[in-house]
Amino acid sequence: MIRPSVTSFALAVLVTTPGPVRAEPRIASKGPYAEASAGGAAFLGTGGKYSYPGPVFALRGGIDVFSWFSLGARLELESHQADVPPPPEGEYFQIYGAAADGRISVPAGRFGLFAEGGLGLAMVSTNVLAKVDLLDPGERWTPYFSAGGGLEYQLANRHYAFGLAGQWSLYPAFDAMQSVGARLTLRYTY
C-alpha cells in the first residue's frame, strides 16, 4: 500500500511540472528604427601592423521594409593610435564613414539572427599612415564595403532590442586595408 505522503508528493510534482515548452513568437515593432552601437575594431594585415585596436561608435537609422528585411544608413567613427616610425610619435587617426546598408533578420522567439552589408564612403582624419605607404600623399577618401552579422534580443517592450554584432570592412583606396570589429547595439523601433 502506498503511503498518503508519497501519493501527495507525486501528485504535487505532476501538477507543478510544466507541459511541453513552446517558443513564444517574437513580438517586435516594425517600421522606422534608430540604433546606436559602441565597440572596438582592429585592422588586419599591414594596417594592423601600423595601428592599434581602437573604439568604434555608430548611429544607424532606417525602415523595416518587411519583417525580415530592412534598409538603412549609418554613420561610423573609429579611432586608432598609429604605430609608425618616429617622428611623429603617439599619433592618432580617425576614420569617419557613411554608408547605406541592408539587413536580413531571422527571428527565433525573443532572439533574432541577422546578416547585413553596406556600401559607403570613408575619410581618414590625418595622413600619418602615408609615412608607411598605406595612403598616398594627400589621400583622404575611399569607398568602403562592410559585411557582418549578429544576434539581437527583443525586450518585453516591443520597441527595444539589444544586440551583439560583428563587422568586417574593406577600404580599397587605403592600400586595401581591412578591419574587423565587434559592438553592442541598442535598437529602438517606432
C-alpha positions as CSV (number, residue, x, y, z in Angstrom):
1,M,0.0,0.0,0.0
2,I,1.3,3.5,-0.9
3,R,1.5,5.9,1.9
4,P,-0.5,9.1,1.7
5,S,2.6,11.4,1.9
6,V,4.2,9.7,-1.2
7,T,0.9,10.0,-3.1
8,S,0.6,13.7,-2.2
9,F,4.2,14.3,-3.2
10,A,3.7,12.5,-6.6
11,L,0.5,14.5,-7.2
12,A,2.2,17.8,-6.4
13,V,5.1,17.0,-8.8
14,L,2.7,16.2,-11.6
15,V,0.6,19.3,-11.1
16,T,3.6,21.7,-10.9
17,T,5.6,20.2,-13.8
18,P,5.2,22.4,-16.9
19,G,3.8,20.9,-20.1
20,P,5.7,20.9,-23.4
21,V,7.7,24.1,-23.9
22,R,6.6,26.2,-26.8
23,A,8.6,29.1,-28.2
24,E,6.7,32.3,-28.0
25,P,6.5,34.4,-31.1
26,R,8.9,37.4,-31.4
27,I,6.7,40.4,-30.7
28,A,8.7,43.3,-32.2
29,S,7.7,46.6,-33.7
30,K,8.1,47.1,-37.4
31,G,8.7,50.4,-39.2
32,P,11.3,53.2,-38.8
33,Y,14.1,52.4,-36.4
34,A,17.2,54.1,-34.8
35,E,20.2,52.2,-33.5
36,A,23.3,53.2,-31.5
37,S,26.3,51.0,-31.1
38,A,29.7,51.0,-29.4
39,G,32.5,48.5,-29.5
40,G,36.0,48.0,-30.8
41,A,37.8,47.4,-34.1
42,A,41.3,46.4,-35.3
43,F,42.9,46.4,-38.7
44,L,44.1,43.2,-40.3
45,G,47.4,42.6,-42.1
46,T,49.6,45.6,-42.9
47,G,47.0,48.0,-41.5
48,G,47.2,46.2,-38.2
49,K,51.0,46.3,-38.2
50,Y,50.9,50.1,-38.1
51,S,47.9,50.7,-35.8
52,Y,46.4,49.6,-32.5
53,P,42.9,48.4,-32.0
54,G,40.5,51.2,-31.0
55,P,36.9,52.2,-30.2
56,V,34.1,52.3,-32.7
57,F,30.8,54.2,-32.4
58,A,27.9,54.1,-34.9
59,L,24.5,55.5,-35.4
60,R,22.1,53.8,-37.8
61,G,18.6,54.6,-38.9
62,G,16.2,53.2,-41.5
63,I,13.0,51.4,-42.0
64,D,11.8,47.7,-41.9
65,V,10.6,47.1,-45.4
66,F,9.4,43.6,-44.4
67,S,9.5,41.8,-41.0
68,W,12.7,40.1,-42.2
69,F,14.4,42.9,-44.3
70,S,15.4,46.5,-43.6
71,L,17.1,49.3,-45.4
72,G,19.0,52.0,-43.7
73,A,22.0,54.3,-43.4
74,R,24.7,54.6,-40.8
75,L,27.4,56.9,-39.6
76,E,30.6,55.4,-38.0
77,L,33.6,56.7,-36.2
78,E,36.8,54.6,-35.5
79,S,39.7,56.0,-33.6
80,H,43.2,54.3,-33.6
81,Q,46.7,55.0,-32.4
82,A,49.2,54.9,-35.2
83,D,52.3,52.8,-34.7
84,V,54.6,54.3,-37.4
85,P,58.4,55.0,-37.1
86,P,59.1,58.4,-35.5
87,P,58.7,61.3,-35.9
88,P,55.9,61.8,-35.0
89,E,55.1,59.5,-32.1
90,G,51.9,58.8,-30.3
91,E,49.8,60.0,-33.3
92,Y,46.1,59.1,-33.6
93,F,43.9,58.9,-36.6
94,Q,40.2,58.6,-37.0
95,I,38.1,57.0,-39.8
96,Y,34.7,58.6,-40.4
97,G,32.3,56.5,-42.5
98,A,28.8,57.0,-44.0
99,A,27.1,54.1,-45.7
100,A,23.8,52.7,-47.0
101,D,23.1,49.2,-45.7
102,G,20.6,46.3,-45.8
103,R,19.8,43.8,-43.1
104,I,18.2,40.3,-43.3
105,S,16.8,39.1,-40.0
106,V,15.6,35.6,-38.9
107,P,13.5,35.6,-35.7
108,A,13.8,32.8,-33.2
109,G,11.5,33.6,-30.2
110,R,12.8,36.6,-28.4
111,F,16.1,36.3,-30.3
112,G,16.8,37.2,-33.9
113,L,19.8,36.4,-36.0
114,F,20.8,38.9,-38.7
115,A,23.2,39.4,-41.6
116,E,24.0,42.9,-43.0
117,G,26.0,44.5,-45.7
118,G,26.8,48.1,-46.7
119,L,28.4,50.3,-49.2
120,G,29.7,53.8,-48.4
121,L,32.4,56.5,-48.3
122,A,35.1,56.8,-45.6
123,M,37.5,59.6,-44.7
124,V,40.7,59.4,-42.7
125,S,41.4,62.3,-40.4
126,T,45.2,62.6,-41.0
127,N,47.9,61.4,-43.4
128,V,50.0,59.7,-40.7
129,L,49.7,56.4,-42.5
130,A,51.2,57.9,-45.7
131,K,54.6,57.5,-43.9
132,V,54.3,53.7,-44.3
133,D,52.7,53.8,-47.8
134,L,49.2,52.8,-46.7
135,L,47.9,56.2,-48.0
136,D,49.1,58.2,-50.9
137,P,50.2,61.8,-50.0
138,G,47.1,63.9,-49.8
139,E,44.7,60.9,-50.0
140,R,41.8,61.2,-47.5
141,W,38.8,59.5,-49.1
142,T,37.9,55.9,-50.1
143,P,34.8,53.9,-50.9
144,Y,34.3,51.2,-48.3
145,F,32.4,47.9,-48.1
146,S,31.2,46.2,-45.0
147,A,29.6,42.9,-44.1
148,G,28.6,41.4,-40.8
149,G,26.0,39.8,-38.6
150,G,24.9,39.2,-35.1
151,L,22.3,38.3,-32.5
152,E,19.6,40.5,-31.2
153,Y,17.4,40.1,-28.1
154,Q,13.9,41.6,-28.1
155,L,12.9,43.1,-24.8
156,A,9.4,42.7,-23.3
157,N,8.8,46.3,-24.5
158,R,8.4,45.6,-28.3
159,H,10.2,48.8,-29.3
160,Y,13.6,47.9,-27.8
161,A,16.2,45.3,-28.6
162,F,19.8,44.7,-27.5
163,G,22.3,43.1,-29.8
164,L,25.8,41.9,-30.3
165,A,27.2,42.3,-33.8
166,G,30.4,41.8,-35.7
167,Q,31.6,43.6,-38.8
168,W,34.3,43.3,-41.5
169,S,35.2,46.4,-43.5
170,L,37.3,46.9,-46.6
171,Y,38.9,50.3,-47.6
172,P,40.1,49.8,-51.2
173,A,41.9,53.1,-51.7
174,F,43.8,52.8,-48.4
175,D,46.0,50.0,-49.7
176,A,43.0,47.7,-49.4
177,M,43.1,47.9,-45.6
178,Q,40.6,45.7,-43.8
179,S,39.2,45.9,-40.3
180,V,37.2,43.6,-38.1
181,G,35.2,44.7,-35.1
182,A,32.5,43.8,-32.6
183,R,29.9,46.1,-31.0
184,L,27.0,46.2,-28.6
185,T,23.8,47.7,-30.0
186,L,20.6,49.2,-28.7
187,R,17.8,49.5,-31.3
188,Y,14.6,51.4,-31.0
189,T,11.8,50.7,-33.5
190,Y,9.0,53.2,-33.6
